[in-house]
Amino acid sequence: MPRDWTDAYYGDLYLDSVADLLTPALSAAEAEVLLSLLDLRPEELVLDLACGQGRHLCALAGRARLVGLDRSRAYLERARGAGASLVPGDLRGLPFRDGAFDAAFSWYASLFMWDDAVNLAALCEAARVVRPGGRLLVHHANPARLAREPEARAERTLPNGARVEEHSRFDLRTGVDACARHLYRLDGTVLAGTALLRYYTPAEWSALAPRAGLRLLGISSTSRPRDRTPSLDADAPDLIALAEKVA
């Protein structure tokens, strides 16, 4: 696969700076949301798009037949033992046949990391590999919440003594959040990178889903996953789009 900006950001820089936050308890809680909204059954084949180190695969083990895809082979090595088949690949060209899965999900903005045309192509790929009548769930930050505070800075010390600094700026016009992160390790090395993530509003999702051959079933949030609504207020911590593949 050709190099991409995601390769530098989604390596040690990302994982080392958030590993203490992505606890088993958090992964288990998010897995329950996935199980509930996707209505997963043990016999169904489910694809985790950009599975990373496999934390959701571990939390979902035994609850469905699982496949994890990621372009990072280092992340896939970390995911071994998660009780899933692991496949290297790019979201923009999935190495699976049409309709191979009963359901698929993308958690935390991993599906929309490019311009709108490429993001739509990635969504179309996700829809392509889901069977007609199957479900697709996409999770990302809530743009209404970011619009309330479009610029933010944060700094914290990790349990091992390393330091993380982050500066994010959300562009209300384009819906793109630019997040610059620095990781200062104790040995003096510094890892740095910027993530460019596109967050779609509920109204934009209403237009986006049909273009990918999907029927939007509703918009919700981890704070109230069963409360599907055509809008989402700024208090919701994130956005979950649930869609069904059109027959």
C-alpha positions in Angstrom: 0.0 0.0 0.0 1.3 3.5 -0.8 2.2 5.8 2.1 -0.6 7.9 3.6 -0.6 10.6 6.3 -2.4 8.1 8.6 0.7 5.9 8.7 2.6 8.5 10.7 -0.2 9.5 13.0 -1.7 6.1 13.7 1.4 4.4 14.9 3.2 4.7 18.2 2.2 8.4 18.4 -1.5 7.7 18.6 -1.5 4.4 20.5 1.1 5.3 23.2 -0.6 8.6 23.9 -4.1 7.1 24.5 -3.4 3.6 25.7 -4.2 4.4 29.3 -7.5 6.0 28.3 -8.7 3.1 26.1 -9.4 0.8 29.1 -11.1 -2.7 28.9 -14.1 -1.1 30.7 -14.4 1.5 28.0 -14.1 -1.0 25.2 -16.7 -3.3 26.9 -19.1 -0.4 27.2 -18.6 0.6 23.6 -19.0 -3.1 22.5 -22.4 -3.2 24.2 -23.5 -0.2 22.2 -22.3 -1.9 19.0 -24.1 -5.1 19.9 -27.3 -3.3 20.7 -27.5 -1.0 17.7 -26.3 -3.6 15.2 -28.5 -6.2 16.8 -25.6 -8.7 16.4 -26.1 -12.5 16.7 -23.4 -15.0 17.3 -23.7 -16.6 13.8 -23.3 -13.3 12.0 -20.1 -12.2 10.3 -19.0 -8.7 11.3 -16.3 -6.5 10.0 -14.4 -4.0 12.2 -13.1 -1.3 9.8 -9.7 0.0 11.0 -9.7 -2.3 14.0 -6.4 -0.9 15.4 -5.0 -3.0 18.2 -8.3 -5.0 18.3 -9.8 -3.7 21.5 -13.4 -3.9 20.2 -12.6 -7.3 18.7 -11.6 -8.5 22.2 -14.7 -7.1 23.8 -17.0 -8.7 21.2 -15.3 -12.1 21.2 -17.9 -14.9 21.2 -20.7 -12.5 20.5 -20.3 -12.7 16.7 -17.9 -14.0 14.0 -15.4 -11.3 13.7 -13.0 -9.9 11.1 -10.7 -7.0 11.7 -9.1 -4.9 9.0 -6.3 -2.3 9.4 -3.7 -0.9 7.1 -1.1 -1.0 10.0 0.5 -4.4 10.3 2.0 -3.3 13.6 -1.5 -2.7 14.9 -2.7 -6.1 13.6 0.2 -7.8 15.4 -1.1 -6.2 18.6 -4.6 -7.5 17.8 -3.5 -11.2 17.6 -5.4 -13.3 20.1 -8.5 -11.1 19.9 -10.5 -14.1 18.6 -10.9 -12.7 15.1 -9.6 -13.1 11.6 -7.2 -10.2 10.8 -6.7 -8.8 7.4 -4.3 -6.0 6.2 -6.0 -3.5 3.9 -7.1 0.0 3.0 -10.5 1.4 3.7 -10.6 2.9 0.2 -10.3 -0.5 -1.4 -11.5 -3.3 0.8 -10.2 -6.8 0.0 -13.5 -8.5 0.3 -16.3 -9.7 -2.1 -19.6 -7.9 -2.4 -22.0 -8.6 0.4 -19.5 -10.7 2.4 -20.6 -9.4 5.8 -23.8 -9.3 7.8 -22.7 -6.0 9.5 -19.7 -3.7 9.7 -18.7 -0.8 11.9 -16.2 2.0 12.1 -15.5 3.4 15.5 -14.0 6.8 16.3 -13.6 8.7 13.0 -11.5 6.1 11.3 -13.6 6.0 8.1 -13.4 9.7 7.2 -9.8 10.9 7.0 -9.7 12.4 3.5 -11.6 14.8 1.3 -15.3 14.4 0.8 -15.0 12.5 -2.4 -12.6 10.0 -1.0 -14.7 9.7 2.2 -17.7 8.9 0.1 -15.7 6.3 -1.7 -14.7 4.7 1.6 -18.3 4.7 2.8 -19.3 3.1 -0.6 -16.7 0.4 0.0 -18.0 -0.3 3.5 -21.5 -0.5 2.1 -20.4 -2.7 -0.8 -19.1 -5.5 1.5 -22.3 -5.6 3.6 -25.1 -7.8 2.3 -28.5 -6.3 1.3 -30.4 -5.7 4.5 -27.2 -5.8 6.5 -26.2 -3.0 8.9 -23.4 -0.4 9.0 -22.5 1.7 12.0 -20.2 4.7 11.8 -19.1 6.6 15.0 -17.2 9.9 15.1 -17.1 13.1 17.1 -20.2 15.3 17.3 -19.6 18.4 15.1 -22.2 20.4 17.1 -20.2 19.9 20.2 -16.9 20.9 18.5 -18.6 24.0 17.0 -19.2 25.2 20.5 -15.5 25.2 21.2 -13.7 25.0 17.8 -10.2 25.4 19.2 -8.9 23.5 22.2 -5.5 22.7 23.8 -4.7 19.9 26.2 -1.7 18.6 28.0 -1.3 15.6 30.3 1.4 13.3 31.7 1.1 9.6 31.0 1.5 6.9 33.7 5.0 6.2 32.4 6.0 9.9 32.8 5.9 10.8 29.1 4.0 14.0 28.2 1.4 14.6 25.5 0.5 18.0 24.1 -2.5 18.4 21.7 -3.9 21.4 19.8 -7.1 20.9 17.8 -8.9 23.3 15.5 -12.4 22.6 14.1 -13.3 24.3 10.8 -17.0 25.0 10.9 -17.1 25.6 7.2 -15.5 22.3 6.1 -16.3 20.1 9.1 -12.7 19.1 9.3 -10.9 18.9 12.7 -7.1 19.3 12.5 -5.5 17.8 15.6 -1.8 18.3 16.1 -0.3 16.0 18.7 3.2 15.8 20.3 4.4 12.9 22.4 7.5 13.7 24.5 9.2 10.5 25.6 11.4 10.1 28.7 14.4 9.1 26.4 14.2 12.6 24.8 12.6 11.4 21.5 9.5 13.3 20.2 6.8 11.9 18.1 4.6 14.4 16.2 1.8 14.3 13.7 -1.5 16.0 12.7 -4.8 14.1 12.1 -7.3 15.6 9.7 -10.7 14.1 10.4 -14.0 15.0 8.8 -17.1 15.0 11.0 -20.5 15.0 9.3 -23.7 16.6 10.7 -26.9 14.6 10.9 -28.2 16.6 7.9 -25.1 15.7 5.9 -25.5 12.1 6.9 -29.0 12.2 5.5 -27.6 13.1 2.1 -24.5 11.0 2.3 -26.0 7.6 3.2 -28.2 7.3 0.0 -25.2 8.1 -2.2 -23.6 4.9 -0.8 -26.6 2.7 -1.3 -27.6 2.9 2.4 -30.8 3.8 4.2 -30.1 5.9 7.3 -31.9 4.4 10.2 -31.1 7.1 12.7 -28.5 9.2 14.4 -27.7 8.6 18.1 -24.8 8.9 20.6 -23.2 6.7 23.2 -24.9 8.9 25.8 -28.3 7.7 24.6 -27.8 5.0 21.9 -31.4 4.1 21.5 -32.6 7.6 21.1 -32.5 8.0 17.3 -33.1 11.5 16.1 -32.8 13.7 13.0 -30.6 16.1 14.9 -28.0 16.0 17.7 -27.5 18.7 20.3 -24.1 20.0 21.4 -24.3 18.1 24.7 -24.0 14.7 23.0 -20.4 13.6 23.3 -20.3 11.9 19.9 -22.3 10.9 16.9 -23.4 7.4 15.8 -24.9 6.9 12.3 -26.7 3.6 11.8 -27.6 2.6 8.3 -29.0 -0.4 6.4 -27.8 -1.7 3.1 -30.5 -1.1 0.5 -31.6 -4.4 -1.2 
